[in-house]
Amino acid sequence: MTVTKRVVMVGCLFFVFTLVLRVRTSAAQGAYPSATSSAITAADARLRVGIVADDSMQGRDTGSRGILATRNYIGRELDRMGLRPAGDGGTFFNRVPLERTAYVFSAAATVGSGERTLTQSEIVPLSGASDVPGSPRPVGQGPIVYGGYMADSSVPEGRDLTGAQLDGAVLVLRFGDAPGTGMARQRFSLPSLWAPASKLAAVLIVKETAVDEFWEAGVELLREGAVAPAAQVSEAATGGPPIFLISPALAERLIGQPLSRARQPATGLGTFRYELRQTTTPVDAWNVVAVLPGSDPARAGEYVALGAHYDHVGVGTPVKGDSIYNGADDDGSGTAAILEIAERFAAQPPEQRPARSLLFVWHTGEEKGLLGSAAFTERPTVPRDSIVAQLNIDMIGRNAPDSLYLVGSRRLSTQLGDLIEQVNRGEPRRLRFDYSWDVPRHPEHIYCRSDHYNYARFGIPVTFFTSGLHPQYHQPQDETNTLDYDKLARVASFVGDVAAAVANRPARLTVDKPLPPIGEPCT
């Protein structure tokens, strides 16, 4: 029997032994150095990514043994470099208060003569996943009613379901606008359906094109649970009826007709019942934080922050026989780059270091919704108003060797964007910047999807450095052998040069662009 990666579950002692053995063996073969140097090099980057994206790290899911091993590796490296701890209680580690809610789910439907138990291939819960609020209703049942599309001008207002028909009912609903109706009449809104005041027993959204991507979120919710800040978990009890996603085949069985012909509402279709039990446990989650003191006493109380997220998505659905999502590029590349930058500056004599202090933060929980950076920026371990800029590195090891996306460099401070261009002009080999993602309301919403955003919401000028997406993004095949380590080292060296340029400016960067109010949706 072949042993797949899914069953490679190692303890800490075995991890240390195999890691040391692997590095020593590879060093003897010339693939890896035996230790990193003070210079930023491709060989050092390869070694570091090889450690943090090794199978033994099990995909570095937030709160897992693998990410704690990664945390300890980063902490040991910072201690070896001589950086100053800037976490909790004189350590490099800054606790992030998170909790994981696990779900046990069952459902059944009675349509016609008998009851039928539903399977995970037919229905998954969405409450608690993908920003859908959790539901405080662990069990429920009700008559099935069909609502049609959320917006559809072909349904006369007189045919809409009444409040009495929706009271206590299980609503089967098609997401979005009906095709071919132009400016469709809005008939339902999700916030009102899942609000605490909603009298529905449950909502069953049909898995069609507009919501395809949420199916995996529901599967992961059942497999792994939902991770959220501890306060948000307790607030979930204020939600309304649970939301589920159902397959088109199940929808057709429940409503008794093909979806291609189902536009008008219908009642009296059968009954649906569910049980969705929740248990909540603390998550052992930490940011890693260090400071390199600045060389100018007048400016050393100000900080240029450099960050990357060191978590990934853990062990998941197997793809081509591989179920460990290593995250070598996402964001093993950024994790390694920040370590390389830290080592470069730490090796300099104190009087030659940047004038302002450098604040290094490896964030956890980015893949869960930027949770580590949200916690750090809300309760930073240095005064928040002393952070003059934040440079975020996330995925810099792929695609064309000279290309780099920049996002956010002029969103708050024109000076930061100009300075980055100036630094690039002075590089031995210039990078080619692509600003196409740095557009408000861009379909990919890249500005909103990594940790820099949580700094920007407090008015801190930011720049996001990334080499872009690729077919292995969030796949088990994001492995160490797919990265361009020469490019990774070049980008890390460049970002280090930008950090030094910001840190050595006589004055802080000027924020000359409007700051969106806290809580306003990111665009």
C-alpha positions in Angstrom: 0.0 0.0 0.0 1.4 3.4 -1.0 1.7 5.9 1.8 0.5 9.3 0.8 1.5 12.7 2.2 -1.8 12.8 4.1 -0.5 10.3 6.7 2.9 11.9 7.2 2.1 13.1 10.7 5.4 13.6 12.6 6.2 14.6 16.1 8.6 17.5 16.9 11.6 15.2 17.7 11.2 13.3 14.5 10.8 16.6 12.6 14.0 18.0 14.1 15.9 14.8 13.3 14.7 14.5 9.7 15.2 18.2 9.0 18.8 18.2 10.3 19.5 15.0 8.3 18.0 16.4 5.2 20.0 19.7 5.4 23.3 17.9 6.1 22.7 15.4 3.3 21.8 18.1 0.8 24.7 20.3 1.9 27.0 17.4 1.2 25.5 17.1 -2.3 25.9 20.9 -2.9 22.2 21.6 -3.1 22.0 23.6 0.1 24.4 25.6 2.2 25.1 24.3 5.7 24.1 27.6 7.2 22.8 31.0 5.9 25.1 33.9 5.3 24.7 37.6 6.0 24.2 38.3 2.3 20.8 37.7 0.6 21.4 34.8 -1.7 19.4 32.3 -3.8 21.1 29.4 -1.9 20.0 30.9 1.5 16.5 31.5 0.2 16.3 27.9 -1.0 17.4 26.6 2.4 14.8 28.6 4.2 11.9 27.8 1.9 13.0 24.2 2.1 12.5 24.3 5.8 9.2 26.2 6.1 7.6 24.4 3.2 8.8 20.9 4.0 6.1 18.2 4.1 6.8 17.8 7.9 5.3 21.3 8.4 2.0 19.9 7.2 1.0 23.0 5.2 1.4 25.4 8.2 -2.3 25.7 9.0 -3.0 28.2 11.7 -2.8 26.6 15.1 -1.2 23.3 13.8 2.0 21.6 15.0 3.6 22.5 11.7 3.1 26.3 12.1 4.3 26.2 15.7 7.4 24.4 14.4 7.8 27.2 11.8 7.3 29.8 14.5 10.0 28.3 16.6 12.4 28.1 13.6 11.9 31.8 12.9 12.3 32.7 16.6 15.6 30.7 16.8 16.9 32.5 13.7 16.0 35.9 15.1 17.7 35.1 18.4 20.8 33.9 16.5 20.9 37.1 14.5 20.7 39.2 17.7 17.5 41.0 16.9 15.5 42.4 19.8 12.3 40.5 20.8 9.2 42.6 20.3 6.5 40.1 21.1 4.8 39.4 24.5 6.8 39.3 27.7 10.2 39.8 26.2 9.8 37.0 23.6 9.6 37.1 19.8 6.0 35.7 20.0 2.8 37.8 20.0 -0.3 35.8 20.8 -3.3 36.2 18.5 -6.5 35.3 20.3 -8.4 32.9 18.0 -10.9 30.1 18.4 -11.8 27.3 16.1 -15.4 26.2 15.8 -15.9 22.6 14.7 -19.2 21.4 13.1 -21.1 18.1 13.2 -23.8 18.2 10.5 -26.6 16.0 9.3 -29.6 16.7 7.2 -32.6 14.9 5.7 -35.5 15.7 3.4 -38.9 14.3 2.9 -40.2 14.7 -0.6 -43.0 12.4 -1.7 -43.4 9.1 0.1 -40.2 8.9 2.3 -37.4 10.6 4.1 -33.9 10.6 2.7 -30.7 11.4 4.5 -28.6 13.9 2.5 -24.9 13.5 1.9 -22.0 15.9 1.8 -21.9 15.7 -2.0 -25.4 17.2 -2.0 -25.3 19.8 0.8 -22.7 21.7 2.9 -23.2 24.4 5.5 -22.1 28.0 4.8 -22.9 29.5 8.1 -19.5 30.4 9.7 -17.6 30.1 6.4 -16.5 32.8 3.9 -17.7 35.7 6.0 -21.2 34.3 6.3 -22.3 34.8 10.0 -22.6 31.8 12.2 -26.1 30.6 13.3 -27.2 30.0 16.9 -29.8 27.5 15.8 -28.3 24.0 16.1 -31.4 22.1 15.0 -34.4 22.9 12.9 -36.9 21.8 10.4 -39.6 23.3 8.2 -41.7 23.0 5.1 -39.7 23.5 1.8 -40.6 26.5 -0.3 -39.0 27.6 -3.5 -38.2 31.3 -4.0 -36.6 31.3 -7.4 -33.9 33.9 -8.1 -33.1 36.6 -5.7 -33.8 39.2 -8.4 -36.2 38.4 -11.2 -38.5 40.8 -13.0 -40.5 37.9 -14.6 -42.0 37.1 -11.2 -45.1 39.3 -10.7 -45.1 41.0 -7.2 -48.4 39.2 -6.5 -46.6 35.8 -6.9 -43.9 36.6 -4.3 -43.9 34.4 -1.2 -45.8 36.0 1.6 -44.5 36.5 5.2 -46.8 33.7 6.4 -45.4 31.3 3.8 -41.8 32.1 4.8 -42.5 31.9 8.5 -40.7 28.8 9.8 -40.0 27.6 6.2 -36.9 26.3 4.5 -36.3 28.5 1.5 -34.6 27.1 -1.6 -33.1 30.1 -3.4 -31.1 30.8 -6.6 -28.3 33.4 -6.0 -28.2 36.6 -8.0 -30.2 37.9 -10.9 -32.3 35.8 -13.3 -30.8 35.7 -16.8 -32.4 37.7 -19.5 -34.4 40.2 -17.4 -32.2 43.3 -17.7 -32.5 45.4 -14.5 -34.1 42.6 -12.4 -36.5 43.4 -9.6 -34.8 42.6 -6.2 -36.9 40.0 -4.4 -34.6 38.8 -1.5 -31.5 40.2 0.1 -29.1 37.9 1.9 -28.5 40.2 4.9 -32.3 40.1 5.7 -32.5 36.4 5.2 -29.8 35.6 7.7 -30.5 38.4 10.1 -31.4 37.5 13.7 -35.0 38.7 13.1 -35.5 36.3 10.1 -38.3 33.8 10.7 -37.0 31.3 8.2 -35.9 27.9 9.5 -33.1 27.6 7.0 -31.9 28.9 3.6 -30.7 26.4 0.9 -28.8 28.3 -1.9 -28.4 26.4 -5.2 -24.8 25.8 -6.2 -24.6 27.5 -9.6 -21.9 29.5 -11.3 -22.2 32.6 -9.1 -21.5 30.6 -5.9 -19.4 27.7 -7.2 -16.4 28.8 -5.3 -18.1 28.6 -1.9 -18.7 24.8 -2.1 -15.1 24.1 -1.1 -15.5 26.6 1.7 -18.4 24.5 3.0 -16.4 21.3 2.7 -13.5 22.8 4.6 -15.8 24.1 7.3 -16.9 20.5 7.9 -13.4 19.1 7.7 -11.4 21.8 9.6 -13.9 24.1 11.3 -13.8 27.8 11.2 -11.1 30.0 12.8 -12.0 33.5 13.9 -11.1 36.0 16.6 -12.4 34.9 19.9 -14.7 37.8 20.3 -16.3 37.1 16.8 -16.9 33.5 17.7 -19.1 34.5 20.7 -20.8 37.1 18.6 -22.0 34.4 16.2 -24.8 33.6 18.6 -26.5 36.8 17.3 -27.0 35.3 13.8 -30.2 34.1 12.2 -31.1 30.9 10.4 -28.4 28.6 9.0 -27.3 29.0 5.4 -26.6 25.9 3.3 -25.4 25.3 -0.3 -27.0 22.5 -2.2 -26.2 20.7 -5.5 -28.4 21.5 -8.5 -29.5 17.8 -8.6 -30.7 18.0 -5.0 -32.5 21.3 -5.8 -34.3 19.7 -8.6 -35.4 16.8 -6.4 -36.6 19.2 -3.7 -38.6 21.5 -6.0 -39.8 18.7 -8.3 -38.8 20.2 -11.7 -35.7 21.0 -13.8 -34.0 24.2 -12.8 -34.0 25.3 -16.4 -37.8 25.8 -16.1 -38.0 26.9 -12.4 -38.6 30.6 -12.2 -41.8 30.9 -10.3 -42.1 30.5 -6.5 -43.7 27.3 -5.1 -44.9 25.9 -1.8 -45.9 22.5 -0.4 -42.8 20.8 -1.7 -42.0 18.6 1.4 -40.0 19.0 4.6 -36.3 19.5 5.5 -34.6 19.0 8.8 -31.0 19.6 9.9 -28.7 19.4 12.9 -25.6 21.6 13.0 -23.8 21.2 16.3 -20.8 23.4 17.2 -17.9 23.1 19.6 -15.4 25.8 20.1 -11.7 25.4 21.3 -8.9 27.9 21.6 -6.3 28.1 18.7 -2.6 28.3 19.6 -1.8 31.2 17.2 1.1 33.6 17.2 2.7 36.4 15.2 6.5 36.6 15.3 7.8 40.1 16.0 11.4 41.5 16.2 13.1 44.9 16.1 16.4 46.0 14.7 17.1 49.3 16.5 17.8 52.3 14.3 21.2 54.0 14.3 19.9 57.5 14.8 18.7 58.2 18.4 16.4 60.9 17.1 14.6 58.6 14.7 15.1 55.2 16.3 11.6 55.5 18.0 10.0 55.3 14.5 9.7 52.0 12.6 9.6 50.8 9.1 7.6 47.5 9.2 8.4 44.6 7.0 6.0 41.7 6.9 5.0 38.3 5.4 2.5 35.7 6.5 4.0 32.4 7.6 0.8 30.3 7.6 -0.8 28.4 4.8 -3.8 26.2 4.4 -2.6 22.9 5.9 -3.8 19.5 4.8 -6.7 19.3 2.4 -8.4 17.7 -0.5 -5.9 15.5 -2.4 -4.8 16.6 -5.8 -2.8 14.1 -7.9 -2.3 12.0 -4.7 -0.9 14.9 -2.7 -2.9 16.4 0.2 -0.2 18.6 1.9 -0.6 22.2 0.7 3.1 23.2 1.2 2.7 26.9 0.3 6.3 27.2 -0.9 5.5 30.4 -2.8 2.5 31.3 -0.7 4.1 32.5 1.5 7.2 30.5 2.2 8.9 32.8 -0.3 7.9 35.9 1.7 8.7 34.2 5.1 12.2 33.4 3.8 12.7 36.9 2.2 12.0 38.7 5.5 14.4 36.4 7.3 17.0 37.2 4.7 16.5 40.9 5.0 16.7 40.7 8.8 19.9 38.8 8.6 21.5 41.3 6.2 20.8 44.3 8.4 21.6 42.5 11.6 25.1 41.7 10.3 25.9 45.4 9.8 27.8 47.3 12.5 25.2 49.2 14.6 26.4 52.6 13.4 25.8 51.6 9.7 22.3 50.3 10.2 19.2 52.3 8.9 18.4 55.5 10.9 14.9 54.4 11.9 14.3 51.0 13.5 13.1 48.1 11.4 10.0 46.2 12.7 9.8 42.6 11.3 6.5 40.8 11.7 5.6 37.3 10.5 1.8 37.2 10.6 -0.3 34.2 11.3 -3.9 33.5 10.1 -3.6 35.5 6.8 -5.3 32.6 5.0 -8.1 32.7 7.5 -8.9 36.3 6.7 -5.9 38.5 7.6 -6.4 37.6 11.3 -2.8 37.9 12.5 -2.2 41.3 11.0 -5.7 42.5 12.2 -4.8 41.5 15.7 -1.3 43.1 15.5 -2.5 46.4 14.1 -5.3 46.7 16.6 -2.9 45.9 19.5 0.6 46.5 18.2 3.7 45.9 20.4 5.1 49.3 19.4 3.1 52.5 19.3 1.0 52.4 16.1 1.6 56.0 15.2 5.4 55.3 15.3 5.1 52.9 12.2 6.0 55.1 9.2 5.4 52.5 6.5 4.7 48.8 6.0 6.2 46.7 3.2 4.5 43.4 2.7 5.9 40.4 0.8 3.6 37.6 -0.3 4.5 35.3 -3.2 7.6 36.5 -4.9 9.1 33.3 -6.3 7.3 32.7 -9.6 6.6 34.0 -13.1 8.9 36.2 -15.3 12.3 36.8 -13.6 12.2 40.6 -13.9 8.5 41.2 -13.3 7.0 42.4 -10.0 3.5 43.6 -9.1 3.3 46.6 -6.9 0.0 47.2 -5.1 -0.8 50.2 -2.8 2.4 52.1 -3.2 0.6 55.4 -3.9 -2.8 54.7 -2.3 -1.9 56.7 0.8 1.5 58.3 0.1 2.7 59.5 -3.3 6.2 59.9 -1.8 6.4 56.1 -1.0 5.5 55.2 -4.6 8.0 57.7 -6.0 10.7 56.5 -3.6 10.3 52.8 -4.7 10.7 53.8 -8.3 13.8 55.8 -7.4 15.3 52.9 -5.5 14.6 50.6 -8.5 16.5 53.0 -10.9 19.6 52.5 -8.7 19.5 48.7 -8.7 22.2 46.8 -10.6 19.4 45.0 -12.5 16.0 46.8 -12.5 12.7 45.1 -11.9 9.8 45.7 -14.2 6.8 46.9 -12.2 3.2 46.0 -13.1 0.6 48.3 -11.5 -2.4 46.7 -13.2 -3.7 45.2 -10.0 -3.4 48.5 -8.1 -6.8 49.7 -9.2 -9.8 50.3 -6.8 -12.5 47.7 -7.4 -10.2 45.5 -9.4 -11.9 42.1 -9.9 -9.1 40.3 -8.0 -9.2 42.7 -5.0 -5.5 42.1 -4.4 -5.2 45.3 -2.3 -7.6 43.8 0.1 -6.3 40.3 0.2 -3.0 40.4 2.1 -1.7 41.8 5.4 -0.7 45.2 4.3 -4.3 46.2 4.2 -4.7 46.1 7.9 -1.9 48.6 8.3 -3.3 50.8 5.6 -6.7 51.1 7.3 -4.9 52.9 10.1 -3.3 55.4 7.7 0.1 53.7 7.5 1.6 53.9 3.9 2.0 50.4 2.5 3.3 48.6 -0.5 2.5 45.0 -1.4 5.2 43.2 -3.4 4.2 40.1 -5.3 5.2 38.2 -8.4 1.6 37.2 -9.0 -0.7 34.2 -9.2 0.0 30.9 -10.9 -1.7 27.6 -11.5 -0.2 26.1 -8.3 -1.8 28.8 -6.1 -3.5 27.2 -3.2 -2.7 23.7 -4.6 -0.5 21.0 -3.1 1.8 21.5 -6.1 3.0 24.8 -4.7 6.3 23.0 -3.8 9.8 24.1 -3.2 11.0 22.9 -6.6 8.7 25.3 -8.5 10.4 28.5 -7.2 12.9 30.8 -9.0 15.3 31.4 -6.0 17.4 33.9 -8.0 14.3 36.0 -8.4 13.3 35.5 -4.8 16.7 36.8 -3.6 16.6 39.8 -6.0 13.2 40.9 -4.8 14.2 40.4 -1.1 17.3 42.5 -1.7 15.3 45.2 -3.5 12.6 45.3 -0.7 15.5 45.6 1.8 16.9 48.6 -0.1 13.4 50.2 -0.1 13.2 49.7 3.7 16.6 51.4 4.1 15.6 54.3 1.9 12.4 54.9 3.9 14.2 54.5 7.2 16.9 57.0 6.2 14.6 59.7 5.0 15.0 62.9 7.0 11.3 63.2 7.5 8.4 60.7 7.7 6.5 59.9 4.5 3.7 62.3 3.9 0.2 60.8 3.8 -1.4 62.9 1.0 -4.2 60.7 -0.1 -7.6 60.4 1.7 -8.0 57.6 4.2 -11.2 55.5 3.9 -13.1 55.4 7.3 -12.4 52.3 9.5 -15.0 49.7 8.7 -15.7 50.8 5.2 -15.5 47.9 2.7 -12.1 47.5 1.1 -11.9 48.2 -2.7 
